[in-house]
Amino acid sequence: MGFEEVYLRYAVTLRKIAVRKFHIPATEAETLVHDVFATYFLHAASVRAVEPYLIGAICNASRHYLRRADAADALFCGETPCMATPDDTLLDEIARKLLLSRMLAGIGGRCRDLLRRYYLIGDTTQAIADALESTPATILVFLHKCRKRALAAYHSLSEVP
Amino acid sequence: MEHIPESDLAVFAFAPDTVPEPRRSVIARHTADCAPCRSTLESFAVADEDLSDSDVWEPAIGSATRDALMSYAARIASEDREAGELLRPLFDAPAKAAWTSLHTQKRFLTGGVVRRLSEHAHSVCENEPLDALTFADAAISVAEALPNDAYPAKAVYELRGTAWKERANAQLLLGQCPEALESLNRAERAYRHLTSASLGLATVALVRASVYYQQQRLDEAAAMAERAERGFAHLGDDDRRMTALHLRASIKFEARNLEEAAALFRQVIEYGESMNNSHWIARGSNALGKCELHRGNLGEASVHFHKALALLREIGPANERISAEWGIAKVLLQTGKRSEAIRRLRDVAAEFESRGMVTDAALVGLDRAEALLALGQTRQIVDLAGRLFRVFTDAGMLTGALTAIAYIKEAAAAGTLTPNDLQTVRTFLRRAERKPDLLFAPPPRKDR
């Protein structure tokens, strides 16, 4: 697995663990995730099991950040099983979001941009309408069509063949 | 029942307050009863919530973290390529003085060079520990010359830690135990700069356990091996965890805590069987055979040795296979089949000798001497000791082992040799392998 593939597969999980399990602010969690991957990339060849390594690493990095554990005891995260181990609910959510990510890649640039402005950036329909020289009502119609298209794509991806 | 149109469900999921009554209540009641409409509504609701999560968008639109890491990954790949080309001609000449001045040449001052050197040290360590030490030293000199901020997240300390750890590995195999411990301290100090140093620290614990084991500090060795084992377990690194477990079992065996050792070796076998891994089944069985042999359970020992032998004949390594054959010969010796045991021990010694494993060959020779002594064939013990003396001399091992073997020869010739003498020499040879400067002292006469 290449570095980018590893990153895309596990970055979400690591962020969620840092934020949900250790209650680390999202921006700080982002830095921790970056640092975990930066170290991993340097000795990836010596890592035999990527997922538990990365989960252990974000656990240690989070504990380090919180200063709950002395770095001198940071051989492993301390608990058995490691408290960072994601539970089924979190794993389901991550799987769903990874699927949504794939779906977003396949719904076309215009829909993706519209949904991004509305959901990710938090623009109002008025702001989007202004930017696109349209009306809020039209934007609502477009949003609905894009959501429907996204949902269809999501369902087709999530259907078991 | 008429279903609710998807467009209404989408609006209801997205902003229920914007749906006027009584339509809002109709949708709420309908979706409570109608599974397909409820499923669609939930899909809309989930999608709406999830679409606000930046993680969902990262693969499609990228992120600053992803961009930074991918550019960093490209830098690492490029450094590795360049280091491979730079170092290839030098790897063929480990004795060259160039290795000592690597860090003074700017083109060698990269993380790629450190990585390649550490990897190379690791790969040659078992067969060429002196060369491995040269490469590890060169890796350290370059790693220490790199700026602390050469990589993000203080990752340069990962390179430094690994280089020091490789130095310790080489020193361990060269019998330089105090120096190896000092190198491990340096490795640990480097790793502790990282926000997560689990793999590095677990590996340091494993090597430290091996050093303590070699120094016969068995309690500390066992504790350190257990620490490594737990570290690797947390990392999901089962193969390294087994290495640590096997080492801990060997330490228990060395301390003659045979019951615990046997239980741990059984865990190794169970792991091998659960993973269908012949390597661990063979190693565990061979070691468990030795445990049972020492416990006097000769039947069980024989079963384990034969199981190990069947696998080791197929997968190697040769030294483990010969070790299992040695175990079978010792079982025969203890069951009183001395002639058969002597024949097999001769073959085993010859195999060890042909591989330059002279101490093992000598230890097998002592087992043969024990059988010959029981048969009253002391003249053959004199010949055997003479031969062992030549083997050690030819190998350039002019250590206390020569004195010990000479002692056997003289005692056999004088007819005073006892099983206790053989055991004393056996213990000495095993210790002298780790400490070549050890002097041999014959057992006091009152013990004989």
Interface residues (C-beta under 8 A of the other chain):
Chain A: F3 E4 Y7 L8 A11 V12 R15 K16 E30 L32 V33 H34 D35 V36 F37 A38 T39 F41 L42 H43 A45 S46 V47 R48 A49 E51 P52 Y53 G56 A57 I58 C59 N60 A61 H64 Y65 A71 A72 A74 L75 F76 C77 T80 C82 R96 K97 L100 S101 R102 L104 A105 R112 L115 R116 Y119 L120 G122 H144 R147 K148 A150 L151 Y154 H155
Chain B: E6 S7 A10 V11 F14 T40 S43 F44 V46 A47 D48 D50 L51 S52 D53 S54 D55 V56 W57 E58 P59 A60 I61 T65 R66 A68 L69 M70 Y72 A73 I76 G111 R115 E119 Y151 P152 A153 A155 E158 L159 T162 R192 L194 T195 S196 A197 S198 L199 L201 A202 A205 R227 R230 G231 A233 H234 L235 G236 D237 D238 D239 R240
